[in-house]
Amino acid sequence: MRHTFRCLALSVVVLGLPACLAGMAVPAAAQGQGRVVTRPVDPNAGTISRGGTGAEAEVKTDRPSDEPYPSSGVTLYGRMGSALPPVPPEKPYNGPVDEAYGAYQRGLYRTALELALPRAEKGDAPAQTLVAEMMMRGLGIAHDAKGAAFWYGQAAERGNPPAMFQYALLLMQGRLVPHDKAKADDYMRRAAEAGNASAQFNWAQILTADNPGEKGLKLALPFYEKSAEQGISDAQYAVAQLYIAIEDIEPAKKAKAREWLMRAAKAGYDTAQLDMGVWFVNGVGGARDYDKGFEWLRIAATRGNVVAQNKLAHLYINALGTRPNPVEAAKWYVLSRRAGLADPALEDFYLGINDEQQKQAIDAANRFRRS
């Protein structure tokens, strides 16, 4: 099922519903609170009203290749570049104090390991998870992915939700432990049902992959929603897309599609920023607003989103949300073309401006790449 929103102006690039269907069919751990940051790009993300091709995303990481996640993620507020709000008063806690986790949180990794390892060897699941985490990250101990996999497995068998999530990823990858989809699915489902936000997102991914069409989307939606409510921006993006894509979704939810997309965009998710711009320009999920559409596309383009750069060029040509500016339009086209996103309409435009404007655009594109 694919929806395309028509726009009157030729320059406005029309998106379908990326990631809620084919683009999100492959399980990928959520960004924000989870570990793995991988967002497949919809193969039609670059489709425009005349010509155009798809764009591909490249995920780079400097972590060891045998590690099950390329980054530890950052908080939503950190990604927004905003100061943290005041910390609410802590509720009195009379339960047992976990000295190992306390040392870990203070950065005393060797102390944390010394406290956690004896407990892990006695079958304490939280301690086993902590040991696995430190081994995988090389904190207080040499990086040992296979050792971490062992301890994740031990903790997962004892029902620890974070461990079940991490071990499910390992089982899917089949590098550090034998590939076992059935077991991976079981652990992911159990972790999701236990409230792990990243597992909820991934279990929703699995449901959409294993159940093609609207049936899978409806099965996945409750888990996307729970994950979104816990701040996972990938899930917020998915909720927004599904609220628009599912035809018989209740009106109250459909009315909140733009709100969820906005939350993901503000969290720094560049694909959500791209779509936020397109939604405003095309009037998806609410009224048209060319000014806001231009601003969100500019944000995504400035952050390096190739599709947004392509679309921004169209807005500059047709003065939608901004004054007409052939040099800026050509600059963004040059940047997107260099990244491999062809566009015959923009190519015609570029060849139609004079030599001085082309030179200025190329100079501006070169300065952008160096900045």
Helices and strands as residue ranges (DSSP letters): G 22-24, H 76-80, H 99-105, H 109-121, H 125-137, H 145-157, H 161-173, H 181-193, H 197-210, H 214-229, H 233-245, H 251-254, H 257-266, H 270-282, H 290-302, H 306-318, H 326-338, H 344-352, H 355-370
